[in-house]
């Protein structure tokens, strides 16, 4: 009988201990949930963070990357051109398809640089990233995405959004030339 009473007392203590642990775990989980909610609200109240989260979304997949831009003001669209080009390049043609403008630049060796621009809210840009490596560049407080070609047969691509417009430069030029061209868009 003593053994049975000892087992009942032991069982009662273990049940109370288990209930206390469950109660503490519930309080910790509630505290974590409240902390996450408060931090998320605080982060989204900062405009720069909100813009980074909502305006540009990169969906990196195994063989492709998709960049989507956020909504832009409808009346802010302007036509831009680079005032700097790598040595030997000159404008060959300008094409317009809907709201998208493509300017083609060529050099004497028939190498091309494509400069595309379109309203940022017109959608996104899809890239085959099997032969491209992503480098995120901060230039004058703005973020540009440089997809560098990993072989000489492929072209590098730099993408960014500014003043309601999305821009894309495609060519076999160096990272420094991409950055210099970016800085000289007017």
N, C-alpha and C positions, 0 to 999 in steps of 0.2 A: 504494500500500500504506500509506503514511504517513497519508493521509486516512482510510482505512478504520480504522486503529488509533485515530486521534483520535476518530472517531465512536463506536467501541466504548467508549473510555475515558469520553467525554462521556455516553453512554447509561448506563454503569455508575454514574457520579456522580449523574445525575438519578434513577436508580432507588433509590440509597441515600438521597438527599434525600427522595424521595417516601415511602419506608418510615419515615424518621425523623418526618416530618410526621404520617403516619397513627398512629404509635405515640404521639406527643404528644397528638394529638386524642383517642385512646382514653383516655389518662390523664386528660385534662381532663373528658371525658364521665363517667368513673367518679367523679371528684371531685365534680362537680356532682350526680350521682345520690345519692352518699352525703350531701352537704350537704343536699339536699332531704329525704331520709329522716330525718336527724337533726333538722332544723328542724320537720318535720311532727310528729314524735314529741314534741318539746319543746312545740309549740303545743297539741297535744291533751292534754298532761299538765296544762295550766292549766285549771281548771274553768270559768272565765268564757269562755274561748275555745271550749272543748268545747261548752258550753251554747249559745253563739251559733251554732256550726256545726250542731249536731244538734237542738236544741230547736225552733228556728224556721227554717223554710226558705221563702223566697219565690221563687216561680217566676213571673217577670214575662214575659208574652207580649205579642204585639202588641195584642190586644184584651181580654185578661183577666189577672188576677193570682190566684195561688193561694197561700195561706198555710197551712202545715202546722205543727202543734205536735208536740213530742216526747212521749214516754211520761210519764205522771204517776203519782204514788202513788194507788192506788185509793180509799183511805179519807180523802182530804184535801178532798173536795168540800163546799163550803158554799154557801149562797145569799147573794148580795151584792146590795146596793141602793146607788145613789148618795145621799149625804146632801146634795148640792148639785145643783140644777137651775137652768137659766137662768130669768130672771124670767118669771112667768106660766104656767109649766108645772106640771101636777099629774098624779099617777098616774091613769090611766084603767082599765087592766086588767093582769092578770098571766096569762100562758098557759104551760102546761107541756106539752112534747111529748117524751116519753122523759126523757132527762137534760137537755134544753135548756129554759131558762126565758127567756121574753121578757116584758119589762115595757114597756108602752106609756104614754108621757107625752104629754099634749096641752095646748095653750094655747087661749085664747079665739078665736084665728083659725084653729083646726083644724089648726095645724102639729103635727107629731108628732116625737117622739124615741123611737127604739127602743133598748132596752138588752137585749142578748142575752148569755147566759152558758151555757157547757156545759163538761163535762170536756175538758181539752186533748187527751187521747188519743182522743177520739171522731172525729178526722179533721181536716179543714181548712176553710177559708173560701175560696170563690171569688167574685171580684168582676169586674164589667165595668169595665175601666180606660180605656175609650175617652174618657170624659169626666171622669177623675179623675187628679190628679197626686199622686205619693207624696212624703210628707215623713216622715222618720224622726225621732222625738222621744225624747230621753233624759230620763226623769223619775225622780228619786230612784234612779238606778242601773238602772232598768228601761227597756226599749225598747218604745215604742208606734209603730205605723204609722198615720199619718193620710193617708187618701186624700181629698184636697181636691177638691170639685166645681169644675169649670171653668166651669160655667154655673149660673144661678139656678134652672134647671129640675131640676137634679140635687141629690142629697143627698151630703154628705160622710160618710165612715166612718172611725172610729178603732178599731184592733184591737190587743190585747195579751194576754199570758199572765201569770198570777200565781197562785202557790200551787196549781198543778194545774188551774186553770180558764182557759178562753179567754173573752175579753170582746169585745163589739162594740157600739159606739154609732153609731147612724145618725141623721142629722138635718141640718137647715139652720141650724147654729149656727156661731159663729166658732171659730177655732183655740184661742183663750184659753178659751172655754167648754168645749170638748172637754177641754182640759188640766185645768181646774178640776173638771169632773165626774170625770175619771180619778182625781184626787187625793182625791176624797171618796167613794170606793167602800168600803163597810164591810159 
